[in-house]
Amino acid sequence: MSELSWQKSSFSEGGAANCVEIATYSTGLAHLRESDEPTIVIETTATALGALLRTVTEGVTGIARG
């Protein structure tokens, strides 16, 4: 696998090491990791990641999104 370009979450605290990072690969898969454990990477599809984010958002805000 070629080098991934990681992006930090918009909720990160500047240079803090406690944030989630995401990268996409040419296959369309999304890769997730915590910045303090960069060697542990979770790979998922965009569909599954979207479902996770919708579920978390609904759980936190109580607002269902379409």
Buried (B, 14 or more C-beta within 10 A) or exposed (E): EEEBEBEBEEEBEEEEEEBEBBBBEEEEBBBBBBBEEEEEBEEBEEEEBEEEEEEEEEEEEEEEEE
